[in-house]
Every structure is written in C-alpha cells, then in structure tokens.
Amino acid sequence: MLKRLNLIRTAVMGIFGTVAVWLNAAPTGTMTTVTPDGNCVVVRALSDNIIRVTNAPRGVKPSHTQAASMKAEKFNGKIVKNGSKIVMTLPSGLEVSLNTASGATSFTGGKERLLYDSGVRTKTSDGRKSMSLVPAKGGSFYGAGERGHSFNVEGDTLVMYNRQNYGYGEGDPRINQMNICIPLFVSNQGYGVLLDDYAAAELVMSDPITYTTEADAPVSYYFIYGADNLASVTREYTRLTGRQELPPFWSLGYITSKYGYHNESETRGVIDTLKNAGYPVDGVVLDLYWYGKETDMGRLEWNKKQWPDHRKMLADLKAQGVNTVLISQPYINKIGAIDNYNQLAEKGMLTHDAQGKINDVTTWVGEAGMFDVANPDTRRWLRERYRTLTDEGVGGWWGDLGEPEVHPETIVHANGEKARQYHNVYGNVWSSIIYDLYKDEYPDTRLMTLMRGGTTGLQRYSVFPWSTDVSRSWAGLQPQIKIMFNSGLSGLAYMSHDVGGFAIDKENPIDPELYVRWLQLGTFSPILRTHAQEFAEPYHYPEYADELLDLVKTRYRWLPYNYTLAYENASQGY
C-alpha cells in the first residue's frame, strides 16, 4: 500500500513539478494548469487583444503552424489567482479565466461571456482530434475563407479542404466549400477564433461550435478580441497573420484577360483594340498559351513560334503602360514538359508516395508530375525559373490550380505530411516562393500574384485571389458579393472575380446585359479584370459601348479612393 501511494505521489509531483518549472520559465502574460486527464493547458496573451490557447498531453507539442507571423508584445494586463481560477484582465477590456481544476477557459468582454472552452479534447472513432467551443447566445458568424453559399455561416458545416468548383452559381451546394478554406470564424459580437491548423478538417457552426481535424498535433487556437467591432477583429486578425503590403498601383486599374491569348499578334491586337476604343488598360494576363499549348504545362518557357520576340513585346506593352502577367501551375505534363519532368524526377523534386516512388497525377490535360513545394530544392528550382522570366520583363504572376486542383491522397510530401494534411497550405508555400524572390531580388517592385488556393495568412504574400471558374450566368454573378465579404473578413481583402463570367454556356455564349451588370460590380470590386473562355473584352458588346467605356473610366476616376482603401488595408488590415 505504501509503495502504491509513493508511486501516485511521484506521478502527481511529476505532472505539477513540470508545470511549476514551466511557470518559472513562462513568458509574462501566461496562465497554465494540468487537467485531470493529464493535458497541459497554456493560455498566453500575445497582445491586449490576441490570446493563444494550447491544450495537449504532457510531453506532446501542440500545433504551431505558419498561421501567425507576429511576436508576442509586452504584457500590459494583470493576472490574479482566485481559488480554483486564474483570471487575466487586459487593458482592452478582455478578461480571460482559466479553471485550474478542469482546464476550462472563458473569454469575457465587458460583462458578457463571449466564448467558453470546457478544456475537454476528444478523439473520434476514426482517430481525428475534436474540440468544442460554446459561444454566447444570439451571435452570427462569418469568415471561414472563401464561402459563397451564405454570408452568415451560423448553423453550417464547413469543410476545411480546398476544392475547385467549375461553372458554379447561386444555389449550388458546392460553394460552401471553395478554393481557400481558413479555419476562422468571426462573430458579430466582436471577436474571432482562428484554429492553428491547415489539415483537412470540419468546422460545425452550431452550439457548441465543433472543430474536428486530421492533424497529427493537438490543435491550438487564437481568440481575437475586437471589442464589439467587426472591423477591429479583422484588424487584429491581420496583425496576427500578416498584412498585405501596398499593391502595385497598376493592379487597381483595368486588366484584360482571356482563356487565352494564343500568340504575340493576338495579344498586341487586343491591347490596340481596347486603346483605340478609348479604354485605359494597365494589365494583360497570358493564359497557358504563352508556353505553347495545354500539354506543355510545366515548361515554364516561352514558345518561340507563337511569341517570336517576347522580350520586345513585354517592353513595348510596358511602354504603353500595360503590365504582363503569366500563368503557372503545380504540374509538369509528361508530353510537352517531359524534359523538365525528367530533370525534376531525377533530383527528387516531384511528389512521392509512402514508398518513395514518384506519385504522378492525372490532370485535365493528361498525366503529369507535381511540384513538391515542401522540398526546398523544388522551391529553389521554381524560384530560378520565375527570376529568369521576371528579368525578361514579366510584370506579375498567376498561380492557377493551386488548391491543388488534383492532389492524390497517396502523396506524402517531402516534410512527411500526407496530402490531406498539406493540401490547404500548398498555395501559401507556392506564393511564398514568388514573394521571397521579389523581396530579395526586386525590393523596390511591388508584387501582384493571382492565386486561387491557400489558407490562413495567404494575404501576406501579396496575393490577389479570385473566385475561380464561375459560370457566365445571372446565378454566377449573384454569390460574388458574399464571396468577397467572407474573404475580406478572413484577411483576403483583394478577393475578386472573373468579370463577365468565365464558364460560358455554348448555346448562349453572349448576354450583353449580364456583361454590363457584371462590369458594374467589377468597377467597384477590389480588382477589375475581365476574363472568360470567349468574348471576354468589352468591345464584344457594341450595343452597350458607351456604358461599358464609362464604367472602366469610372474605375480610374475612383483610383484615389481605392488607393486610400489599399493604404488602410496595408496599415490596418481593413
């Protein structure tokens, strides 16, 4: 009996001794306890408005992903122990209470409790980790990345796994899960919660709010306080995850794009036609034909026959005030880009399966390898290609299919993460290659990267996301405002759309009134870029020539206002 008591005492002292040692070395502004089931709960103030909560078994590291980019600030609050509770009070008016017996955490703003975390962490029958948070009654919830089915996501089950939805429109059930999934919800009661995770997961916005994930590590979260103000929540969220720098001024003008301009002659002709009609133009986007044809995907090299003197073309367009943006994808086709495929395969830069064999993918243009951006060598190879092309005069980049659109679950990335764990963050890492290149090699040049896949913090890489391959229909136009609102509250301030609608109805390819209405929305959206499979440019609609020209010119009349908004976004995250 005495031996058994000594063993229990040793175990208990081991747990609380570890906590005591941690407390002695803990950062200021930290509360901690150990739950009855042996989990160590740590509540730390990163600022007066941002609290990080970790809850993990002793000796197990909790999640700490790429989500946060800020460092903890000086602690200005007070921490008082009161019986079984430790209470942290902050100058912002936020009060955080930790129950030392159960590990439960409460967040209170003013006199109202905003959120309650029981401290209980469970596992589902299939091994996924799950946690629940109880919100105050009567709240509405927004954010969660790019969502088009509803502005208020209260009561919804939100899948956190990036997905492409070709030809979508209003009422399409697919658009509650789109290309940029962020495990964030923002409450109209003035706070937000960001789960520190990017693995495949499910967020159920019920009572309680439940988060279930396939991540290996126990998931931590950030409580973000906005003091009853949605704008303040977004300000603090972008402070935590990184703010987007000022955009290049030209990116706020009119950009013409199409699937796709096939050659130099066509590209010059489009710009000449627009300018002769009186349109100001600041950018032109070249789809996949700049490197040849569809099955040349992954060549990342100009096709000499279609573009006999691309350097001169780029220079001439630049002299006209037109910046050129090139497309790039995560795939290397095994027909037209076989040389790159063989080179990358030999050096281990393509994605592999669990046995270490190359895991090819089947894309819409055939069999291909996939860039493993988790491999530093792959990132260096891509960076060098982007640098060479940028040196030749390319003005910006377009990362397409970056959800990634095709991402077999058999893939195991170079960092050891399976496809379902790495999928959402792929677009962030890919974007960072271009962002870091510009920071290092072109520090005085502002960057525009069109990217349609990623997760938390994507905005800090100068990314201008768009709502992908929307149908050319009134139903396609309808959800765009909801998409921009939820994306904006998730830090993606420059979310835009293919003005005019991308995926056309072959039986009804042109709808002049729809095009006018879409351009009206585009004129007052963060980015104005016409794009479609066919009939993308405004001169295809002569019956509305005056109205369309006036709309694009209105965009330019509003540039001082929009540039002020861009400054507010860069400085405050609005």
Sequence and secondary structure as in RCSB ss.txt:
>XXXX:A:sequence
MLKRLNLIRTAVMGIFGTVAVWLNAAPTGTMTTVTPDGNCVVVRALSDNIIRVTNAPRGVKPSHTQAASMKAEKF
NGKIVKNGSKIVMTLPSGLEVSLNTASGATSFTGGKERLLYDSGVRTKTSDGRKSMSLVPAKGGSFYGAGERGHS
FNVEGDTLVMYNRQNYGYGEGDPRINQMNICIPLFVSNQGYGVLLDDYAAAELVMSDPITYTTEADAPVSYYFIY
GADNLASVTREYTRLTGRQELPPFWSLGYITSKYGYHNESETRGVIDTLKNAGYPVDGVVLDLYWYGKETDMGRL
EWNKKQWPDHRKMLADLKAQGVNTVLISQPYINKIGAIDNYNQLAEKGMLTHDAQGKINDVTTWVGEAGMFDVAN
PDTRRWLRERYRTLTDEGVGGWWGDLGEPEVHPETIVHANGEKARQYHNVYGNVWSSIIYDLYKDEYPDTRLMTL
MRGGTTGLQRYSVFPWSTDVSRSWAGLQPQIKIMFNSGLSGLAYMSHDVGGFAIDKENPIDPELYVRWLQLGTFS
PILRTHAQEFAEPYHYPEYADELLDLVKTRYRWLPYNYTLAYENASQGY
>XXXX:A:secstr
 HHHHHHHHHHHHHHHHHHHHHHHH  SSEEEEE TTSEEEEEEESSSSEEEEEEEETT      SS        
 SEEEEETTEEEEE TTSEEEEEETTT  EEEEETTEEEEEE   EEE TTS EEEEEEE TT  EEEEES  S 
S  TT EEEES    TTB TT GGGGS SBEEEEEEETTTEEEEES  SSEEEEESSSEEEEE  SS   EEEEE
 SS HHHHHHHHHHHH       GGGGSEEEE TT  SHHHHHHHHHHHHHTT    EEEE GGGGSSGGGTT  
S  TTT TTHHHHHHHHHHTT EEEEEE SEEETTTTHHHHHHHHHTT B EETTS B  EEETTEEEEEB TTS
HHHHHHHHHHHHHHHHTT  EEEE STTTSS  TTEE TTS BHHHHGGGHHHHHHHHHHHHHHHH TTS   EE
E  B TTGGGG EE B  SBBSSHHHHTTHHHHHHHHHHTT TT B  BT SB BTTB   HHHHHHHHHHHHTS
S EEE  SS  SGGG GGGHHHHHHHHHHHHHTHHHHHHHHHHHHHH  
